[in-house]
Amino acid sequence: MLPYLAAIGLLTSAKMPLAQVSLVMAGYCLLMIVPALILLGARLVAGDRVSGPLTRVGEWMAKSDTVSWIVGIVGFLLAYDAAGRLSLLRFGG
């Protein structure tokens, strides 16, 4: 989700026509969906040979403190930036 939000942020700040933004966003969504479809296809074709490694990677990501810290920091930075853009934060006199 974080790369998707970053892409939306970049597109909204770009000076492009709506049709071009829509085309770029559709391409980005396709780019994000294709790896999941490839993994699904591999799991359907190879079955248990692929299921084991995918399960181990999923369990590692669920237990990893590093991934949690990265997601937390990026989430904070996104929220901080959004609050600044919405003038919810006031600095100085």
C-alpha positions as CSV (number, residue, x, y, z in Angstrom):
1,M,0.0,0.0,0.0
2,L,2.8,2.4,0.8
3,P,4.2,2.5,-2.8
4,Y,0.7,3.0,-4.1
5,L,0.1,6.0,-1.8
6,A,3.5,7.4,-2.8
7,A,2.6,7.0,-6.5
8,I,-0.7,8.8,-6.0
9,G,1.1,11.6,-4.2
10,L,3.6,12.0,-7.1
11,L,0.8,12.0,-9.6
12,T,-1.3,14.5,-7.8
13,S,1.6,16.9,-7.6
14,A,2.5,16.4,-11.3
15,K,1.2,18.9,-13.8
16,M,-0.4,16.3,-16.2
17,P,-3.8,16.1,-17.9
18,L,-6.4,13.8,-16.3
19,A,-6.2,11.4,-19.2
20,Q,-2.5,11.0,-18.8
21,V,-2.7,10.6,-15.0
22,S,-5.4,7.9,-15.5
23,L,-3.2,6.0,-18.0
24,V,-0.2,6.2,-15.7
25,M,-2.2,5.0,-12.7
26,A,-3.7,2.1,-14.7
27,G,-0.2,1.1,-15.8
28,Y,1.1,1.3,-12.2
29,C,-1.8,-0.8,-10.9
30,L,-1.1,-3.4,-13.6
31,L,2.6,-3.4,-12.6
32,M,1.6,-4.0,-8.9
33,I,-0.8,-6.8,-9.8
34,V,1.4,-8.8,-12.2
35,P,3.8,-10.2,-9.6
36,A,0.9,-11.4,-7.4
37,L,-0.6,-13.1,-10.5
38,I,2.7,-14.7,-11.3
39,L,3.1,-16.1,-7.7
40,L,-0.5,-17.4,-7.9
41,G,0.2,-19.1,-11.2
42,A,3.4,-20.7,-9.8
43,R,1.4,-21.9,-6.7
44,L,-1.3,-23.4,-8.9
45,V,1.2,-25.1,-11.2
46,A,3.9,-26.1,-8.7
47,G,1.7,-26.6,-5.7
48,D,3.5,-27.7,-2.5
49,R,7.0,-27.0,-4.1
50,V,6.2,-23.3,-4.1
51,S,3.8,-23.2,-1.1
52,G,6.5,-24.0,1.5
53,P,8.9,-21.2,0.6
54,L,6.1,-18.7,0.2
55,T,4.7,-19.6,3.6
56,R,8.2,-19.2,5.2
57,V,8.6,-15.8,3.6
58,G,5.2,-14.8,4.8
59,E,5.9,-15.9,8.4
60,W,9.2,-14.1,8.4
61,M,7.6,-10.9,7.3
62,A,4.9,-11.2,9.9
63,K,7.5,-11.7,12.7
64,S,10.0,-9.2,11.4
65,D,10.5,-6.2,13.7
66,T,12.4,-4.4,10.8
67,V,9.4,-4.5,8.5
68,S,7.2,-3.2,11.3
69,W,9.6,-0.3,12.0
70,I,9.9,0.6,8.3
71,V,6.1,0.6,7.9
72,G,5.7,2.6,11.0
73,I,8.3,5.2,10.1
74,V,6.9,5.6,6.5
75,G,3.4,5.9,7.9
76,F,4.5,8.6,10.3
77,L,6.2,10.5,7.6
78,L,3.1,10.3,5.3
79,A,0.9,11.5,8.1
80,Y,3.2,14.3,9.1
81,D,3.4,15.5,5.5
82,A,-0.4,15.3,5.1
83,A,-0.9,17.3,8.3
84,G,1.5,19.9,7.0
85,R,-0.2,20.2,3.7
86,L,-3.6,20.5,5.4
87,S,-2.2,23.3,7.6
88,L,-2.8,21.3,10.7
89,L,0.7,21.9,12.0
90,R,1.8,25.4,12.9
91,F,5.5,26.3,13.4
92,G,7.1,29.4,14.7
93,G,5.4,32.6,15.8
